[in-house]
Amino acid sequence: MAHNLELNLLPSLIKRTGWLFCCLFPFVCQAQFPAITVEGFFLRDSVEIGQSVKYVLLSRHAPQAEVVFPDTSAGFSPFEVVRKDFYPTRTVQGISTDSTLYTLRTFSLKPVQTLQLTAQLFHNGDTLHLTTARDTVFLIQNVALVKDPLPLQSTTHLQPVPEQFNYLYWLMGAVAAAILIGGVWGLFGKGINLRYKLYVLQKDQAQFQSRFQTSKERFLRGKTLDQLERAIILWKNYLTKLEDTAINSFTTKEIVSYYEEDERVSNALKVCDRAIYGNIISENESEETDSLNQLADFAANRYVLIRDSLRHVANTR
């Protein structure tokens, strides 16, 4: 009798358990991703045809989350992307904020135009698509009424004028311009060339430091070895261009030898190689962080040496 009662209760128990699992499954899946909010909005509520309008895409999330905003090749219809300005991540009280400002324009004649964008969240090998709410702008109608049929302007007959080309004046102008450009280059060419090289060096140094700092911060947030490896690749590529030597193809031993057994380079690269190839990271990442800081300082010192050497060569001539 008891055995039959258990058999009768079994389907009911399975049904209740399955219902409870279905109710809790979305919350369990959602718990795998860190908390995140994404919103997008226009900075104006109306726009004219061809006029630029600003659109802000904002994300607030946990520091360990990695959010990727759509680039200029994504779908912005009915708008066209003029430019994209992004700002560094800001973290306050455990909440990181990413923001991007898109400059858009439209040539659509729809009186009401909406935009909805989708960002991507990468976390532990999983990807989540995050879609903003639709935001709306209204098209300003400058032409309220169009007459039908349209009045046509009468045809105006133009008097034909034969084209004449003054070869002598053009030849004299070309010779004068060539003499002027040659004289300016002869007097100031070396200085202009030096200033351009120094400008390129300074621009490359600033760009490297910014990208290197970003990779280091992402490594500290995510504790992923690919960000550490990316920072080392950035460092090698920058020195390759700075030194005009294929340092990015050197081994760690060859790099240390090239820089005359520099202790900072040797110790920093050994720590990073141990973490990347041995999958060994210190408990608080202090060794890896110090190594990255040493590599950044070394690259800055090399930039100063090469910049000063260029100036010295220019002054001795």
C-alpha positions in Angstrom: 0.0 0.0 0.0 2.8 2.4 0.9 4.7 1.5 -2.2 1.7 2.4 -4.4 1.3 5.7 -2.6 4.9 6.6 -3.3 4.4 5.8 -7.0 1.3 8.0 -7.1 3.2 10.9 -5.4 6.3 10.6 -7.7 4.8 12.3 -10.8 3.5 15.2 -8.7 6.9 15.7 -7.1 8.7 15.6 -10.4 6.3 18.1 -11.9 6.7 20.6 -8.9 10.5 20.2 -9.0 10.6 20.9 -12.8 8.3 24.0 -12.3 10.6 25.3 -9.6 13.7 24.7 -11.8 12.1 26.6 -14.7 11.3 29.6 -12.5 14.8 29.8 -11.0 16.8 29.0 -14.2 16.8 32.6 -15.6 18.0 34.0 -12.2 20.8 31.3 -12.0 22.0 32.2 -15.6 21.8 35.9 -14.8 23.9 35.4 -11.7 26.8 34.2 -13.9 27.2 37.7 -15.2 28.2 40.8 -13.1 25.5 43.5 -12.6 25.5 46.0 -15.5 23.3 48.7 -16.9 23.6 50.2 -20.4 21.8 53.3 -21.6 21.9 55.4 -24.7 20.4 58.8 -25.4 20.6 61.9 -27.7 21.8 65.2 -26.3 19.1 67.0 -28.3 15.5 66.2 -29.1 15.4 67.7 -32.6 17.7 67.8 -35.6 17.7 69.2 -39.2 18.6 67.2 -42.3 22.4 66.9 -42.5 22.9 68.5 -39.1 25.2 66.8 -36.5 23.6 65.4 -33.3 25.4 63.9 -30.3 24.4 60.4 -28.9 25.8 59.1 -25.6 26.3 55.4 -24.9 26.9 54.8 -21.2 27.6 51.6 -19.2 27.9 51.1 -15.4 29.2 47.7 -14.3 31.4 45.8 -11.9 35.2 46.4 -12.4 35.8 42.8 -13.5 33.4 43.0 -16.4 34.6 43.9 -19.9 32.1 45.9 -22.1 32.6 46.5 -25.8 30.7 49.3 -27.4 29.7 49.2 -31.2 32.3 50.7 -33.5 31.6 52.9 -36.5 30.9 50.0 -38.8 27.9 48.9 -36.8 24.3 49.6 -37.8 23.2 53.2 -36.9 20.4 53.5 -39.5 18.8 55.9 -40.2 21.9 57.8 -39.0 25.4 58.1 -40.3 28.4 58.1 -38.0 30.6 61.3 -38.3 33.0 60.5 -35.5 33.4 58.5 -32.3 34.9 59.8 -29.1 35.5 57.4 -26.2 36.6 58.2 -22.6 38.7 56.1 -20.2 37.0 53.9 -17.7 36.3 55.5 -14.3 35.8 53.4 -11.2 34.2 54.9 -8.1 33.1 52.9 -5.0 33.3 49.6 -6.9 31.3 50.8 -9.9 33.1 51.2 -13.3 31.7 53.6 -15.9 32.4 53.5 -19.6 31.1 56.2 -21.9 31.3 56.9 -25.7 30.1 59.9 -27.6 28.9 59.4 -31.1 28.5 62.3 -33.5 25.7 61.4 -36.0 23.8 63.0 -38.8 20.7 62.0 -40.8 19.4 62.5 -44.3 16.2 60.6 -43.8 12.9 62.5 -44.2 11.0 60.6 -41.5 9.6 63.1 -39.0 10.4 60.8 -36.0 13.7 58.9 -36.0 14.8 56.5 -33.3 18.1 54.7 -32.5 18.8 51.6 -30.5 22.4 50.2 -30.0 23.7 46.9 -28.7 26.8 46.5 -26.5 28.6 43.2 -25.7 29.6 42.0 -22.2 32.5 39.5 -22.1 32.8 37.6 -18.8 34.6 34.2 -18.2 34.4 33.2 -21.8 30.7 34.1 -22.2 29.2 36.9 -24.2 26.0 38.8 -23.4 24.3 41.2 -25.8 23.0 44.4 -24.0 20.5 46.5 -25.9 19.6 50.1 -25.0 16.1 51.5 -24.9 15.1 53.4 -28.0 15.7 57.1 -28.0 14.0 59.5 -30.4 14.7 62.7 -32.2 12.3 64.8 -34.2 13.1 66.1 -37.7 12.8 69.9 -38.1 10.7 70.6 -41.2 12.1 73.8 -42.8 9.8 73.5 -45.8 6.2 73.3 -44.6 4.5 73.5 -48.0 5.6 72.6 -51.5 3.7 74.1 -54.4 2.4 71.7 -57.0 3.4 72.1 -59.8 6.7 73.7 -59.0 7.3 77.0 -60.8 10.2 76.7 -63.2 12.7 79.4 -63.9 12.9 80.6 -67.4 15.9 79.4 -69.5 18.8 81.9 -69.6 20.9 81.9 -72.7 24.6 82.3 -71.9 27.1 83.9 -74.3 29.9 81.4 -75.0 33.4 82.5 -74.2 36.4 80.8 -75.7 38.8 79.3 -73.2 42.3 80.7 -73.2 45.3 79.3 -71.4 48.3 81.6 -70.7 51.2 79.2 -70.9 53.8 81.9 -70.3 52.3 83.1 -67.0 51.8 79.5 -65.7 55.4 78.6 -66.6 56.8 81.7 -64.9 54.6 81.0 -61.8 55.8 77.4 -61.7 59.5 78.4 -61.9 59.0 81.1 -59.2 57.3 78.6 -56.9 60.0 76.0 -57.4 62.7 78.5 -56.6 60.8 79.7 -53.5 60.2 76.2 -52.2 63.8 75.2 -52.9 65.1 78.2 -51.1 62.9 77.7 -48.1 63.8 74.0 -47.9 67.5 74.8 -48.3 67.4 77.2 -45.4 65.0 75.5 -43.1 64.7 71.9 -44.4 66.9 70.3 -41.7 65.1 72.1 -38.9 61.7 71.2 -40.3 62.8 67.5 -40.7 64.1 67.5 -37.1 60.9 69.0 -35.7 58.8 66.5 -37.6 60.9 63.5 -36.3 60.7 64.9 -32.7 56.9 65.3 -33.2 56.5 61.7 -34.4 58.6 60.5 -31.4 56.6 62.4 -28.9 53.3 61.2 -30.5 54.4 57.6 -30.5 55.5 57.8 -26.9 52.2 59.3 -25.7 50.2 56.7 -27.6 52.3 53.9 -26.3 52.0 55.0 -22.7 48.3 55.3 -23.0 47.7 51.9 -24.6 50.2 50.3 -22.2 48.5 51.8 -19.1 45.1 50.5 -20.5 46.5 46.9 -20.9 48.0 47.1 -17.4 44.7 48.2 -15.8 42.7 45.5 -17.7 45.2 42.9 -16.4 44.7 44.1 -12.8 40.9 44.0 -13.2 40.6 40.7 -15.0 43.8 38.9 -13.9 44.0 37.4 -17.4 47.3 36.5 -18.9 46.2 37.7 -22.4 46.2 41.3 -21.2 49.7 40.8 -19.7 50.9 39.3 -23.0 49.4 42.2 -24.9 51.2 44.7 -22.8 54.5 42.9 -23.5 53.8 42.9 -27.3 53.0 46.6 -27.2 56.3 47.3 -25.4 58.3 45.3 -27.9 56.6 46.9 -30.9 57.1 50.4 -29.6 60.8 49.8 -29.0 61.1 48.2 -32.5 59.9 51.5 -34.0 61.8 53.6 -31.6 65.2 51.8 -32.0 64.6 51.0 -35.7 65.5 47.4 -34.9 63.4 44.2 -35.0 63.2 43.9 -31.2 59.7 42.3 -31.5 61.4 39.3 -33.1 64.0 38.9 -30.3 63.8 36.4 -27.5 64.1 37.6 -23.9 67.7 36.7 -23.8 68.5 38.6 -27.0 66.6 41.7 -25.8 68.6 41.7 -22.5 71.8 41.3 -24.5 70.8 44.1 -26.9 70.4 46.5 -23.9 73.7 45.4 -22.4 72.3 43.2 -19.6 70.1 46.0 -18.2 68.9 44.6 -14.8 65.5 46.3 -15.0 64.7 44.8 -18.4 66.1 41.4 -17.4 64.1 41.0 -14.1 60.9 42.5 -15.6 60.9 40.2 -18.6 61.7 37.1 -16.5 58.7 37.8 -14.2 56.4 38.3 -17.2 57.6 35.2 -19.0 57.1 33.1 -15.9 53.5 34.4 -15.7 52.7 34.0 -19.4 54.4 30.7 -20.3 54.4 29.1 -16.8 50.9 30.3 -15.9 52.3 31.5 -12.5 50.9 34.8 -11.2 51.7 36.2 -7.8 48.9 36.3 -5.2 48.4 40.1 -5.3 49.9 40.6 -8.8 52.5 43.0 -7.3 55.5 41.4 -9.1 53.8 41.6 -12.5 52.6 45.2 -11.9 56.1 46.3 -10.8 57.5 44.6 -13.8 55.1 46.4 -16.2 55.9 49.7 -14.5 59.7 49.1 -14.9 59.2 48.3 -18.6 57.2 51.5 -19.1 59.9 53.6 -17.3 62.6 51.9 -19.4 60.7 52.8 -22.6 60.3 56.4 -21.5 64.1 56.6 -20.7 64.9 55.2 -24.2 62.6 57.8 -25.7 64.4 60.6 -23.9 67.9 59.3 -24.9 67.0 59.1 -28.6 65.2 62.4 -28.6 68.2 64.1 -27.0 70.6 62.4 -29.4 68.6 63.8 -32.4 68.8 67.3 -30.9 72.5 66.9 -30.3 73.2 65.8 -33.8 71.2 68.7 -35.2 73.1 71.2 -33.0 76.6 70.0 -34.0 75.9 70.5 -37.8 
